[in-house]
Amino acid sequence: MSHQVRNSFDEHYEHLRKKCEREDLVMFVNACFAATRQNDFYTDQYKTSVSIDFLHLYVMTNYRRLYARTLAAGINHFNQSLIILNLLQAGAPAHPEQRFEEGELIAATLRSLPANRVYKLFASLQKKRVNNRRTRAVVKRYLQWRTEPAFDAIKYRNKYRSAICHVHAKLDDELGKFLFDMANKKKQTSQSLQTELLDKYRQAYYSESAIYELPFTIAESLAEKHSVPRDVFLRKIEHKMTTAEKLRYQTTASRTKGARLDYDLSRASLTKLALYVLSLNESERLDRTDDLHAAFERSAQRALSRSPMSLGRVAAVLDRSRSATGSRGKRNRPFAVALASSYLLREASTEYRSFWTPSTEENCFEFYIQPAGQTALADPLIDALEWNPDLVVIVSDGYENDPPMIVDQVAQVYRDKICKNNPTEIFPEIIHMNPVFDSDHYAPRQLGQTIATVGLRDAEDIATMLGFAKFTAGTSSLAELERYLAYRVSMKLGRNELQHP
């Protein structure tokens, strides 16, 4: 083999290697935006679990540094927890710089996760008997960072106690006595404790009035112990409820005689608000039309204030087929993401139109719509393209079946025939945002090669996904993807040395 031929072969091999690496990483990051270990309409929990566990193990084994950097890419909480679990289970990397960056990413991610997810992660580490030096240091660092150990000891009592035991963390005498001696109900004491919150918990065992000074989830079980009527309990504990808890119990309170929670719906995140509205029956939505619509608009404005984006002329093709009802574990989630996305895109655009599948009545509030029928994306996409938008966003689970596999052909014909034959026509960017993970393909299900597909957990992530779409479309290189992840790491760790790629 001549030197020239060998060089050509090596260049071709290197090109294929980088292409494969880029596709692996794009597939993984894409999956981490949508995948959870839950049932979906078309797939069950077991298949999803096997698929996502394999994907995580494959990427960590082959691209460990980039695997860790995915923690900064804006992926969902489930996959952040799974990445940390796998990294701690695998032990620290040998290279000092990589080890330091990985440790800082783990610490920053744990601080950003909800506490209940973190303690659940610590329980998984104990169950898997992951107790290396690094794990103990990570858990102790997080426990020291928490400002109210008494609150955690009450609200997450069992998991908090397990974490303390697992890493042999030190406690002050009173907190240790509360967690271990008073864990046995026979050892409950009538003696006062110096820590006010711990003493309130002790008092709540003997006095109903004391339960209203405790976290809601703890007070709820004690209210049952004291046989407190549900409406009385909700009314008196309302001042201790978090925003998420109030939203979760809105429907329960409305169905409990005499109970009503005073809560501004616009304070809820956009996707959670959509899930709540879809849980209401038709008459409730009609009665509260103005309030619900105003809450959606204010929530969309709040979402944009946190993640600004300014779009031009935008058309949204939104899937309301039967499969948008989701599963028992994720009821109405695909439909809620589509509904929330519509409000967010409308608020972020100079001009906006939505095209539902199947079509809906004009001037109809979108939260009146009910999921029904097949996934027919071709007709609304044609209508959207005829409107000449700058951007088309398709929100769908990707299981196109009426007719199957036709929407990609529509996009191809429009690009290759209409746009090329008419110089005034510009092919708009078409992005498919999929809230459902396809376990058979290790990624959100695609609509075809012409349309870039990205995963989407919540509507609030649309700005992030628009930035990531160029990697899914295949127009970027591995180096650009690496720079993008390095920039996200820099932002998460509070560094300013890198500019946006």
C-alpha positions as CSV (number, residue, x, y, z in Angstrom):
1,M,0.0,0.0,0.0
2,S,1.5,3.4,-1.0
3,H,1.9,6.2,1.4
4,Q,-0.7,8.3,-0.3
5,V,-3.3,5.5,-0.3
6,R,-2.6,4.8,3.4
7,N,-3.0,8.5,4.3
8,S,-6.3,8.6,2.4
9,F,-7.5,5.4,4.2
10,D,-6.5,6.9,7.6
11,E,-8.3,10.2,6.9
12,H,-11.4,8.3,5.8
13,Y,-11.3,6.1,9.0
14,E,-10.8,9.2,11.2
15,H,-13.8,10.9,9.5
16,L,-16.0,7.9,10.1
17,R,-14.8,7.6,13.7
18,K,-15.7,11.2,14.5
19,K,-19.0,10.9,12.7
20,C,-19.9,7.8,14.7
21,E,-18.8,9.5,18.0
22,R,-20.9,12.6,17.2
23,E,-23.9,10.5,16.4
24,D,-23.6,8.5,19.6
25,L,-23.3,11.6,21.7
26,V,-26.2,13.4,19.9
27,M,-28.4,10.3,20.4
28,F,-27.5,10.1,24.0
29,V,-28.1,13.8,24.9
30,N,-31.3,13.8,22.9
31,A,-32.5,10.7,24.8
32,C,-31.7,12.4,28.1
33,F,-34.1,15.2,27.4
34,A,-37.1,12.9,27.0
35,A,-36.4,9.5,28.7
36,T,-37.7,8.5,32.1
37,R,-38.1,5.1,33.6
38,Q,-41.9,5.1,33.2
39,N,-44.5,3.6,31.0
40,D,-45.5,5.3,27.8
41,F,-48.4,4.8,25.4
42,Y,-46.5,2.5,23.1
43,T,-43.7,1.1,25.4
44,D,-43.6,-0.3,28.9
45,Q,-41.4,0.5,31.8
46,Y,-39.2,-2.7,31.5
47,K,-38.3,-2.0,27.8
48,T,-37.6,1.7,28.6
49,S,-35.4,0.8,31.6
50,V,-33.3,-1.7,29.7
51,S,-32.9,0.7,26.8
52,I,-31.8,3.7,28.8
53,D,-29.6,1.8,31.2
54,F,-27.7,0.3,28.2
55,L,-27.4,3.7,26.5
56,H,-25.9,5.2,29.7
57,L,-23.5,2.4,30.2
58,Y,-22.3,2.5,26.5
59,V,-21.7,6.2,26.5
60,M,-20.0,6.3,29.9
61,T,-17.7,3.5,28.9
62,N,-16.7,5.0,25.6
63,Y,-16.9,8.8,26.1
64,R,-16.7,9.3,29.9
65,R,-15.6,13.0,29.9
66,L,-18.4,14.0,27.5
67,Y,-20.8,11.7,29.4
68,A,-20.1,13.7,32.6
69,R,-20.4,17.0,30.7
70,T,-23.9,16.1,29.7
71,L,-24.9,17.0,33.3
72,A,-24.6,20.6,32.1
73,A,-26.6,20.3,28.9
74,G,-30.0,20.9,30.5
75,I,-31.2,17.3,30.5
76,N,-34.0,16.1,32.8
77,H,-33.7,15.3,36.5
78,F,-34.0,11.5,36.0
79,N,-31.0,11.3,33.7
80,Q,-29.0,13.7,35.8
81,S,-29.5,11.4,38.7
82,L,-28.6,8.3,36.7
83,I,-25.4,9.9,35.3
84,I,-24.2,10.7,38.9
85,L,-25.1,7.2,40.1
86,N,-23.0,5.7,37.2
87,L,-20.1,8.0,37.7
88,L,-19.9,7.3,41.4
89,Q,-20.3,3.6,40.9
90,A,-17.4,3.6,38.3
91,G,-15.0,5.4,40.6
92,A,-12.9,8.5,40.0
93,P,-11.1,9.0,36.6
94,A,-7.3,8.9,36.7
95,H,-6.6,12.3,35.1
96,P,-6.6,15.0,37.8
97,E,-8.1,17.7,35.6
98,Q,-11.0,15.4,34.5
99,R,-11.5,14.2,38.1
100,F,-11.8,17.7,39.4
101,E,-14.2,18.9,36.7
102,E,-16.3,15.7,37.1
103,G,-16.5,16.3,40.9
104,E,-17.5,19.9,40.5
105,L,-20.2,18.9,38.0
106,I,-21.6,16.3,40.3
107,A,-21.7,18.8,43.3
108,A,-23.3,21.5,41.2
109,T,-25.9,19.1,39.8
110,L,-26.8,17.8,43.2
111,R,-27.4,21.3,44.5
112,S,-29.7,22.1,41.5
113,L,-31.8,18.9,41.9
114,P,-34.9,18.8,44.1
115,A,-33.9,17.4,47.6
116,N,-36.2,14.4,47.3
117,R,-34.4,13.3,44.1
118,V,-31.1,13.6,45.8
119,Y,-32.0,11.6,48.8
120,K,-33.6,9.0,46.5
121,L,-30.2,8.8,44.6
122,F,-28.4,8.4,47.9
123,A,-30.7,5.5,48.8
124,S,-29.9,3.9,45.4
125,L,-26.2,4.2,46.2
126,Q,-26.7,2.4,49.5
127,K,-28.8,-0.3,47.8
128,K,-26.1,-0.9,45.2
129,R,-23.4,-0.9,47.9
130,V,-21.5,2.0,46.3
131,N,-19.4,3.2,49.2
132,N,-16.1,4.2,47.8
133,R,-14.1,7.2,49.1
134,R,-15.4,9.5,46.4
135,T,-19.0,8.6,47.1
136,R,-18.7,9.3,50.8
137,A,-17.1,12.7,50.1
138,V,-19.8,13.6,47.6
139,V,-22.6,12.7,50.1
140,K,-21.0,14.4,53.0
141,R,-20.4,17.6,50.9
142,Y,-24.0,17.7,50.0
143,L,-25.2,17.2,53.6
144,Q,-22.9,19.9,54.8
145,W,-24.3,22.3,52.1
146,R,-27.9,21.8,53.2
147,T,-28.7,24.7,55.5
148,E,-31.6,23.0,57.5
149,P,-30.6,19.5,58.5
150,A,-33.5,19.3,61.0
151,F,-36.0,20.0,58.1
152,D,-34.4,17.3,56.0
153,A,-34.4,14.9,58.9
154,I,-38.1,15.4,59.3
155,K,-39.3,15.6,55.7
156,Y,-37.0,12.9,54.2
157,R,-36.5,11.0,57.5
158,N,-35.8,7.4,56.3
159,K,-33.7,8.4,53.3
160,Y,-31.8,11.0,55.3
161,R,-31.0,8.5,58.1
162,S,-29.9,5.9,55.5
163,A,-27.5,8.5,53.9
164,I,-26.0,9.3,57.3
165,C,-25.4,5.6,58.0
166,H,-24.1,4.9,54.6
167,V,-21.3,7.5,54.7
168,H,-20.8,7.5,58.5
169,A,-21.5,11.2,58.7
170,K,-21.3,12.9,62.1
171,L,-24.4,14.4,63.7
172,D,-25.0,16.6,66.7
173,D,-26.4,14.7,69.7
174,E,-29.9,15.9,69.5
175,L,-30.3,15.3,65.7
176,G,-28.7,11.8,66.2
177,K,-31.1,11.1,69.0
178,F,-34.1,12.2,66.9
179,L,-33.1,10.1,63.9
180,F,-32.2,6.9,65.7
181,D,-33.6,6.7,69.2
182,M,-36.9,8.4,68.4
183,A,-37.2,6.3,65.2
184,N,-38.8,3.7,67.4
185,K,-42.3,5.0,68.4
186,K,-42.0,3.3,71.7
187,K,-39.1,5.6,72.6
188,Q,-41.0,8.8,71.8
189,T,-40.2,11.2,74.6
190,S,-42.2,14.0,76.2
191,Q,-39.1,16.0,77.0
192,S,-38.5,19.1,75.0
193,L,-35.8,19.4,72.3
194,Q,-33.7,22.5,71.8
195,T,-34.1,22.5,68.0
196,E,-37.5,24.2,67.5
197,L,-38.6,22.2,64.4
198,L,-37.6,18.9,66.0
199,D,-39.5,19.8,69.1
200,K,-42.6,20.7,67.0
201,Y,-42.4,17.2,65.4
202,R,-42.2,15.7,68.9
203,Q,-45.2,17.8,70.0
204,A,-47.2,16.8,67.0
205,Y,-47.4,13.2,68.3
206,Y,-49.4,14.5,71.3
207,S,-51.0,17.7,70.0
208,E,-53.0,18.3,66.9
209,S,-52.2,22.1,66.9
210,A,-48.5,21.4,66.5
211,I,-48.8,19.6,63.2
212,Y,-49.5,22.9,61.3
213,E,-45.9,24.0,61.9
214,L,-44.5,21.0,60.1
215,P,-43.8,20.4,56.4
216,F,-47.0,19.5,54.6
217,T,-46.0,15.9,53.7
218,I,-45.1,15.1,57.3
219,A,-48.1,16.9,58.7
220,E,-50.4,15.0,56.4
221,S,-49.7,11.6,58.0
222,L,-50.0,13.1,61.5
223,A,-53.3,14.6,60.6
224,E,-54.6,11.1,59.8
225,K,-53.2,9.9,63.2
226,H,-55.3,12.7,64.9
227,S,-58.3,12.1,62.7
228,V,-58.4,15.7,61.5
229,P,-61.1,16.3,58.8
230,R,-59.5,16.8,55.3
231,D,-61.0,20.3,54.7
232,V,-59.9,21.5,58.1
233,F,-56.4,20.2,57.6
234,L,-56.0,21.7,54.1
235,R,-57.2,25.1,55.3
236,K,-54.9,25.3,58.3
237,I,-51.7,23.8,56.6
238,E,-52.0,25.9,53.5
239,H,-49.3,28.4,54.8
240,K,-46.7,25.6,54.9
241,M,-47.4,24.2,51.5
242,T,-44.9,24.7,48.6
243,T,-45.9,26.0,45.2
244,A,-45.8,22.4,43.7
245,E,-47.8,21.0,46.6
246,K,-50.5,23.6,46.2
247,L,-50.8,22.9,42.5
248,R,-50.9,19.2,43.1
249,Y,-53.7,19.5,45.6
250,Q,-55.9,22.0,43.7
251,T,-58.1,19.4,42.3
252,T,-58.3,17.5,45.6
253,A,-59.2,20.6,47.5
254,S,-61.9,21.5,45.0
255,R,-63.5,18.1,45.5
256,T,-63.3,18.3,49.3
257,K,-66.3,19.9,50.8
258,G,-65.4,23.2,52.4
259,A,-61.7,23.2,51.2
260,R,-60.3,25.8,48.9
261,L,-56.7,26.7,48.4
262,D,-55.7,30.3,47.7
263,Y,-53.2,29.9,44.9
264,D,-52.1,31.9,41.8
265,L,-52.0,29.4,39.0
266,S,-49.6,31.6,37.0
267,R,-46.9,30.8,39.6
268,A,-46.8,27.2,38.4
269,S,-44.4,26.2,35.7
270,L,-46.0,26.2,32.2
271,T,-46.0,22.4,31.7
272,K,-47.3,21.7,35.2
273,L,-50.0,24.2,34.7
274,A,-51.0,22.5,31.5
275,L,-51.2,19.1,33.3
276,Y,-53.4,20.7,36.0
277,V,-55.8,22.3,33.5
278,L,-56.1,19.0,31.5
279,S,-57.0,17.2,34.8
280,L,-60.1,19.5,35.0
281,N,-63.4,18.3,33.4
282,E,-64.9,20.2,30.5
283,S,-67.4,22.2,32.6
284,E,-64.6,23.4,35.0
285,R,-62.5,24.6,32.1
286,L,-65.5,26.5,30.6
287,D,-66.3,28.2,33.9
288,R,-62.8,29.3,34.4
289,T,-61.9,30.2,30.8
290,D,-60.6,33.7,31.4
291,D,-58.6,32.8,34.5
292,L,-57.0,29.8,32.9
293,H,-56.1,31.6,29.7
294,A,-54.6,34.5,31.7
295,A,-52.6,32.1,33.9
296,F,-51.2,30.4,30.8
297,E,-50.1,33.8,29.4
298,R,-48.4,34.9,32.6
299,S,-46.7,31.6,33.1
300,A,-45.3,31.7,29.6
301,Q,-44.0,35.2,30.2
302,R,-42.3,34.0,33.4
303,A,-40.7,31.1,31.5
304,L,-39.4,33.5,28.9
305,S,-38.0,35.8,31.5
306,R,-35.8,32.9,32.7
307,S,-34.9,31.6,29.3
308,P,-35.3,34.4,26.8
309,M,-35.9,33.7,23.1
310,S,-37.1,36.0,20.3
311,L,-38.6,34.3,17.3
312,G,-40.1,35.6,14.1
313,R,-42.9,34.0,12.2
314,V,-43.6,30.6,13.8
315,A,-46.0,27.8,12.9
316,A,-46.5,24.9,15.4
317,V,-47.8,21.5,14.3
318,L,-49.2,20.0,17.5
319,D,-50.2,16.4,18.0
320,R,-53.5,15.7,19.8
321,S,-54.0,12.1,18.7
322,R,-55.1,9.4,21.1
323,S,-51.5,8.5,22.0
324,A,-51.1,12.1,23.4
325,T,-53.0,10.9,26.5
326,G,-49.8,9.2,27.5
327,S,-49.8,6.4,30.1
328,R,-51.1,5.8,33.5
329,G,-47.8,6.9,35.0
330,K,-47.5,10.0,32.7
331,R,-51.1,10.9,32.1
332,N,-51.7,13.5,29.5
333,R,-48.0,14.5,29.5
334,P,-47.4,14.5,25.7
335,F,-50.6,16.6,25.2
336,A,-49.7,18.9,28.1
337,V,-46.3,19.5,26.5
338,A,-47.9,20.4,23.2
339,L,-50.4,22.7,24.9
340,A,-47.7,24.5,26.9
341,S,-45.4,24.7,23.9
342,S,-48.1,26.5,22.0
343,Y,-48.5,29.2,24.6
344,L,-44.7,29.6,25.0
345,L,-44.1,29.9,21.2
346,R,-47.0,32.4,20.8
347,E,-45.5,34.6,23.5
348,A,-42.0,34.4,22.0
349,S,-43.0,35.0,18.3
350,T,-43.8,38.2,16.4
351,E,-46.4,36.1,14.4
352,Y,-47.7,32.7,15.4
353,R,-50.2,30.1,14.3
354,S,-50.9,26.7,15.6
355,F,-52.1,23.7,13.5
356,W,-53.5,20.8,15.5
357,T,-53.9,17.2,14.4
358,P,-56.8,16.9,13.5
359,S,-57.7,20.5,12.9
360,T,-59.7,22.4,15.5
361,E,-62.2,25.2,15.5
362,E,-60.9,28.7,14.8
363,N,-60.7,31.1,17.8
364,C,-61.0,28.2,20.2
365,F,-59.1,28.2,23.4
366,E,-56.6,25.4,23.0
367,F,-57.2,24.0,26.5
368,Y,-60.7,23.0,25.4
369,I,-59.2,20.5,23.0
370,Q,-59.4,16.8,23.8
371,P,-57.0,14.1,22.4
372,A,-58.6,11.9,19.8
373,G,-58.0,10.1,16.5
374,Q,-54.8,9.1,14.7
375,T,-51.4,10.9,14.3
376,A,-52.0,12.7,11.0
377,L,-49.2,15.2,10.7
378,A,-49.0,15.7,6.9
379,D,-52.1,17.9,6.4
380,P,-51.3,20.4,9.2
381,L,-47.7,20.5,8.0
382,I,-48.9,21.5,4.5
383,D,-51.1,24.1,6.0
384,A,-48.3,25.4,8.1
385,L,-45.9,25.6,5.1
386,E,-48.5,27.5,3.0
387,W,-48.5,30.2,5.7
388,N,-44.7,30.8,4.9
389,P,-43.3,30.7,8.4
390,D,-39.6,31.2,9.3
391,L,-39.7,28.2,11.7
392,V,-42.0,25.2,12.0
393,V,-42.0,23.3,15.3
394,I,-43.7,19.9,15.4
395,V,-44.6,18.6,18.8
396,S,-45.5,14.9,18.5
397,D,-44.5,11.5,19.8
398,G,-43.5,10.6,16.2
399,Y,-45.8,7.6,15.7
400,E,-47.2,8.9,12.5
401,N,-49.9,6.5,11.2
402,D,-52.5,8.3,9.1
403,P,-50.9,7.8,6.6
404,P,-47.6,6.4,7.9
405,M,-44.2,8.0,7.1
406,I,-45.6,10.7,4.9
407,V,-44.7,14.0,6.7
408,D,-41.0,13.6,5.8
409,Q,-41.9,13.3,2.1
410,V,-44.0,16.5,2.4
411,A,-40.9,18.3,3.7
412,Q,-38.7,16.8,1.0
413,V,-41.0,17.8,-1.8
414,Y,-41.4,21.3,-0.4
415,R,-37.7,21.8,-0.1
416,D,-36.6,20.1,-3.4
417,K,-39.5,21.1,-5.7
418,I,-41.3,24.2,-4.5
419,C,-38.5,26.2,-3.0
420,K,-36.0,25.4,-5.7
421,N,-38.4,26.2,-8.5
422,N,-39.5,29.5,-6.8
423,P,-36.6,31.7,-5.9
424,T,-38.8,33.8,-3.6
425,E,-39.6,30.7,-1.4
426,I,-37.2,30.0,1.4
427,F,-37.3,26.6,3.0
428,P,-38.1,27.2,6.7
429,E,-36.3,25.4,9.5
430,I,-38.5,22.4,10.6
431,I,-37.8,20.9,14.0
432,H,-39.6,18.0,15.5
433,M,-39.7,18.1,19.4
434,N,-40.6,14.8,20.8
435,P,-41.6,14.4,24.5
436,V,-41.6,10.6,24.3
437,F,-38.6,8.2,24.4
438,D,-38.6,5.3,21.9
439,S,-36.9,2.4,23.7
440,D,-36.4,0.4,20.4
441,H,-34.3,3.2,18.9
442,Y,-32.6,4.5,22.0
443,A,-33.9,8.0,21.2
444,P,-37.0,10.0,20.6
445,R,-38.7,8.6,17.5
446,Q,-37.8,10.5,14.3
447,L,-40.2,11.6,11.5
448,G,-37.5,11.2,8.8
449,Q,-34.2,12.4,7.5
450,T,-35.4,15.8,6.4
451,I,-36.7,16.9,9.8
452,A,-34.4,17.2,12.8
453,T,-35.7,15.5,15.9
454,V,-34.9,16.6,19.5
455,G,-36.2,15.3,22.8
456,L,-38.4,17.6,24.9
457,R,-39.3,17.0,28.6
458,D,-41.0,20.3,29.3
459,A,-42.1,23.2,27.2
460,E,-39.8,25.5,29.2
461,D,-36.9,23.7,27.5
462,I,-37.7,24.8,24.0
463,A,-35.0,27.5,24.0
464,T,-32.4,24.9,24.9
465,M,-33.7,22.5,22.3
466,L,-33.6,25.1,19.5
467,G,-30.0,25.5,20.2
468,F,-29.3,21.8,20.2
469,A,-31.3,21.1,17.0
470,K,-28.3,21.9,14.7
471,F,-26.4,18.9,16.2
472,T,-29.3,16.5,15.5
473,A,-29.7,17.8,12.0
474,G,-26.2,16.6,11.2
475,T,-24.9,20.0,10.0
476,S,-22.4,20.3,12.8
477,S,-19.1,18.6,13.6
478,L,-17.9,16.7,16.6
479,A,-15.6,19.6,17.5
480,E,-18.7,22.0,17.6
481,L,-20.6,19.6,19.8
482,E,-17.6,19.3,22.2
483,R,-17.3,23.2,22.3
484,Y,-21.1,23.4,23.0
485,L,-20.8,21.0,26.0
486,A,-17.7,22.7,27.3
487,Y,-19.6,26.0,27.1
488,R,-22.5,24.5,29.1
489,V,-20.1,23.2,31.7
490,S,-18.6,26.7,32.0
491,M,-22.0,28.2,32.5
492,K,-23.1,25.6,35.1
493,L,-19.9,26.0,37.1
494,G,-20.0,29.8,37.0
495,R,-17.0,30.3,34.7
496,N,-16.7,33.0,32.1
497,E,-13.7,32.0,30.1
498,L,-15.7,30.4,27.2
499,Q,-17.9,32.3,24.8
500,H,-21.0,30.8,23.3
501,P,-20.0,28.6,20.3
